[in-house]
Amino acid sequence: MSKRRVVVTGLGAITPIGIGIEEYWKGLIEARNGVDLITRFDTSNFDTKFAAEIKGFKPEDYIDKKAVRRMDLFTQYAMAVAEMAMKDSGNNLETVDKEKFGVIFGSGIGGMTTLEQQFWIYFQEKNPRKISPFFIPMMISDIAAGQISIRFGLKGPNYATTSACATSSHAIADAFMLIQRGSTDLMMCGGSEAAVTEMGIAGFNSLRALSTWNDRYKEASRPFDKDRNGFVIGEGAGAMVLEELTHATNRGAKIYAEICGIGLTGDAHHITAPAPGGEGAVRSMREAIRDSGIQLTDVDYINAHGTSTPYNDVNETMAIKTVFGEHAYKLAVSSTKSMTGHILGAAGSIEAIAAILAIQNNIVPPTINLDNPDPECDLFYSPHQPTKRKIDVAISNTFGFGGHNASLLFKKFEE
């Protein structure tokens, strides 16, 4: 039996460089920098005083005011991008079979703001009765998927993924597989993160993972540059509607791209460091290509994990060269984290959207701040400016703490 084909019919994004798909894409091709000084809390005692925060988000534009107060910020972002993606998909919720429409929506951390607030309330008074009855349902990382399902009445498979930075790529991969095997016809999938909090910054600082370029914060997110010294944390969310091809064409849906290959692997190596030579990444990219049935030389663009950390960028570059050989020097690679920062569990969805829009527009988003390339990072990363280039096939890579690797392969839709 042939596999059912799966296409992307709706998109939604909230990012530090733009809210909504049009603004996000405009931000990418304008090489917009989303990094700035943190506004949420006093950073006087913190080693890192900057992040890529969301600007101008109004939850009431997407969610009932009363409901907003009962949702952590990560869920607010999730609900907003789901609204965008659903509207963009053009699905008629009055006629669609909601039992064949599911939700997989992940978060690497969940409701960290809520957790911090409720801890403060308890530890200041040592009174457990002061804890909000909404504390648990606001904090748990699966609640975004649940809230999206409730909002739209979607009764298909409904759950969350959590695999650090690979979280939302796994959500998309799972959604793809469920449609392929015939369990559903449509899936809302993606991820959300809102970890620009005191504990979020302090924790990653203790891990020595964040850049501390407080005097040069606009330049701090610099993937593949020899002066990189850690990632810049970001926040936001990305969502997409995946749909079985015949279901989409029968209703005359707009189709952004086809998802036709996934590669999911484990490093089995270290809790934070990638496997030497990007061995796990090599296998995830190879598996995505094998799964899609395309040739290595068909790949035109890779949206890299590209975190701006010493280990990742070299290892990912080595992995690309191992997989593609000479073709590695002919394809384009870029890291949109140079503009958005690292949005943790939402990174995979936001960067998959960037790869899809790159296919749609035949433009490679840039890697900004790449002033002094690391000699070991010697591929074409579209430095500083976008690159016009024919893009028929793109891979989006995400690799998470714990050794979780995910590669998603998208291609230009053809009948």
N, C-alpha and C positions, 0 to 999 in steps of 0.2 A: 504494500500500500504506500503510495507516495505521501510525503509530508505535506501538511497544509501550510500554505504560505501566509506570512504574517507581515502586515504593513503598519506604518505609523500614520494615524489620521488626526491626532490632536496633540498640541503642545502647550505647556505653561511654565513660566519661569519667574522666580524672584531672585535677583542676584545683586551683589554690591555695585554692579555697573549698569543696572537697568531692571525695571519691573515690567514684566510682560515680554513676550517673544520679540516684538519689534524693537523695543528699547534695548533688550539684551543683545540682539544681533547688531544693532547700531553701535552699542558700546564695544562689542568685540572688534568690529571693523574700523572703529575710530581709535582703537588702542587705548581705551579709557582705563584709567587707574582707579580701582575701587578701594584702595588702602588709605586709611587716615587715622588720626589719633582717636582712641577709644572715648566715647561719650557716655557710656552706660554707668560707669563707676569711677571713683577716684583711683588713678593708677600710680600714685606717688610711690608706693612701696613695691611696685611690680618691675621685674626686669624688662618686660615688654609692655609698651604703652600704646600700641597701635594694633589695628585689625582691619578687616574688610567688613564693615557693618552695612546693614541694609538702611537705605535712606529714603524717607518719604512714604513708607508703607502705612496704609490706613486699613486696619483689619475690617472696619465697619463697611468698607466698600464691597466686601465679599461675605461677611458673616454677620448674623444678627448680634446686636450690641450686647444683649444679655448673655448670649453664648460665648462671646469674646472673653468675658470675665472668667469663664470656666474652662478656658483653654490656655495651655502654655504657649509661648511664642512659636515653638517649633510646629505645633498643631495649627496655629493660625496661618503660618506660612504654607503648610500642607494643604489646608482647606482652600486657600486662595489660588494656589497653582492648579489644584484639581478643578476648581470653577473655571479657570482659564482654559484648561485642556479640554474639558467637557464642552464648553461653548465652541471652542475652536474645531472640535471634531464634527459638530453639526448633528450629533445623534439626537433623535427625538425620544425623550425619556417616556413619552406616553405610549409609544409603540414598540420600543426595543424590548427584547426578552431579558428582563433583569436577572433571571436565574442563570443566564449565560453571560453575565457581565460581572466580573470580579474586581477585586482591589488587592494589590500587593504594594505596600508603601512602607519604607523603612526609615530608621533613624539610628545613627551610630550610638547616640547617647540618650536621646529622649528629653524629658522635661527638666533640664538642669536648673533653669531659673526657678521653677516651682520648688524643686528639691532644696535649693539654697534658701529660699524665702521661708519655707516651712521649718527648716532646721533652725533658722534664726529665731523664729517665733517660739519654738520649743525650748531651745537652750537659754533664752533670755528669762523665761518664766518657769521652766521645768514643769510645765503643766501640759500633759498630753491631751487634755480636753480642748486646748487652744488650736489643735491641728485641724485644718479645714477638712470637711468630709469629701471635698473634691481633690485633696492632695494626691491620692493614689491614681485615680483616673486621669488626672492632669499630667502626672509624671511619666507613666509607663509608655514605653516607646512604641507599643502597638496601637496606641489610641488614635493616632492620625489615620491609620487604615480603617479603624472602626468608625471614626467620625465621618470619613469620606463615604463609606458604605451607607451609613445612616442618612447622610445628607441627600444622596441620590437614589436611595432604595435599591442598591446593588446587592444581589443575593448570591452571586457566584462565590468562588474561593475568596477568602478575606483573611489576610494575615500580614505580618510585618517581617522584614529581614533585618538582621543586625550583624554586620561583618566589618566593623570599623569603616575605613575609607571605601571599601568595595560594596557597602550596604545597598545603595540604590542600583548599582549595576546588577547585583544579584536579584533585586526585585524585578528589574526588566527581564533578566534571563529567565526567571521562574515564570513570569507572565507569558513570555514567548513560548516556553515549553508547554504550558497548560493549553494555549490556543492550538499549538501544533498537534497535540495529541487528541484534540477534540473535546476537552473538558469544558471549555468556554469558547465564546466567539469574540468577546471583547474583554480587555483588561485596562483598568486605570493603574498605572504603576509609576514609581519614582521614589524620591526621598526628601527629607527635610532635616535641617539642623539649626539650632540656635544656642551655640555653646560659647558665645562671647560673653562670658560671665567671670566673676572673680575666681571661682574654683576652676573654671575651664582654662583661663590664662595661667593661673598659678600651677595647675597640674602639668600643663605642657612645658612651662618654664622649668619645673623641677626635673622633667624628663630631658631638658636641654634640646628640645625639638624646635622651639620657636626662634625666629630671628630676633635679635636685640638691637637692631640698627635704629634706635630711637631718634638719632640725629639725621637719619637718611631714610625714614620710613617709607617714602614713596618709591624708593629703589630696592626695598628689602626683599620683595618677591621676585627672584631673578633665576628661574630655572635654567640649568645648563651653563650658568656663568661660574667662572672659577672663584669668584668672591662670595658666592652664596654661603649663608651660615644658618639656615633653618627656614622653616615655612612660615607663612603669615596666615593666621586663622581667619576664616571667613564664615558667613552664615547665609542661609537662604534655602531655596527649595526648587525642585524641578519635577514636572509630571508629564507623562505622555499617555495617550490612548493607543493601545495596540489592538489590531483588529484582523480577523481572518479575511483574507483577500476577497473571496466571493461575497462575504457579508458587506464589505466596504464598497465593492463595485456595484452591487445590486442597489445600493442606496445613493450611488453617485457621489461618494465621499471624495474629498480632497486627500490625496496621498502624498506625504512628504518624502517617504523613502521606504524601502523594504528592509526588515531585519532578517538576516538569513544565516547568521552564524554566531555561536557563543562558545567561549572557552573558559572553563572554571577549574582552577587548580589550587593546590596547597603547597607552600614551601616546605613545611615540616622541618623548620630550621631554627627560628628565633622569634621571640615575642614582638620585637620592633624592627630588627634589621632584615633587609631582603636577603634571599639566598644568593650566594656568590655568583657573579655573572648574570644575575637576573634569571636563574634557572627556571623558577616557577613561572615567571613572565614569558619566557621562551615557550613553555608548554601551553600556556593559556592562549597566546597568539596563534600558535600552530593549530591548536584545537579549533579555534574560531574559524580559521581558514579552511581546515579540513571539513568542518561541519557545514560550511557554506557551499563547498564544492567549487570555489573559484581557484584561480591560479595565484601563486605568490605575487607575480608581476602585475596582477590586476589591482593590487592595493595602491591607492594614490595618496592617502593621507592618514596619519595616526595622531589622534588627540591624545597626547601622552599623559601619564599620571603626573610626571614633571613637577615634583613638590618643592623644588628649590632646597632640598637637603643634600648634604654631601654624598650619602650612599645611594639614594634613589636614582638621581639623574645619571650617574655613571653606569649603574647596573641596568637601568632601562635602556640606555643607549647601546650597551653591550648586547642586551637581549634582542633588540631590533636588528642589530648587525648579524647576530647568530641566526635569526629566523630568515632574514631576507637576503643575506649575502650582499652581492653587488647592487641589488635593487634597493638596498637601504639608502644608498646615496642618490637615488633617483626619485624616491618618494619624499613627501613633505611631512615634517613632524612639528607640532607646536604644543605649548603648554598654556592653556587659557587661565591656569592658576596664577600666572604672572599678573593678571588683571583682577581676577575675582578673589584671590587668596584661596586657601584650601578649605572647602566647605564640608569636609569630613564625610559623614554619611550621605550627604546630598550631592557630593562631587560627581559621582558616576552619572546621575540623571542630568545634571546641568551640563556636563561635558559631552554626554551622548547627544544632547540637543544641539550643542555647538557643532558636533560632527555631522549631524543630519542637516543643519543649516548650511554647513560648508559644502555638502553635496548639492543642496538645492541652488546655491548661489555661485558655485565654482570659485570659491574664495577660501584660502587658508587663513584662519585667524592668526594674529601675530603672537610671538613670545616677546613681551616688552622687557625692558631692563637687561637685555642680553648684550652687555657692552664688551665683556672680555670672556669669550667662550672658553670653557674648560677644554684643554687639549684632548682629553679623553671623550669629550662630547663633540664629535666632529661631523654630525649630520646637518641637514638643512632644517633649521627651526623657525623659519620665517621671522627673523629678528626685527623687532620694532614696528614693522608695518605689515599689513595683510598682503598676501600674494595671490594674484589672479592665476588660477590654474584649473584645468579640467579635473574634476573629482567625481568619479563614478563609484568608488568604493572607499570607505573609511572605517577605521578601527578606533574604538574608544577604550583606553586602558585604565583600570583602577586596581590598586594594590593596597591592602590594609594590614594594620598591626595584627599579628597572629598568623601572618603568612597567607592571607586570603587574596587570590588573584582572579580578576575577571576581565575578559576581553570581549567586547561586543562588536560585531561586524555589520555594517549597514551598507546598502548599495542603492544606486539610483533606480527608481521603480520603472520596470518595463512590463508590459502586458504578457 
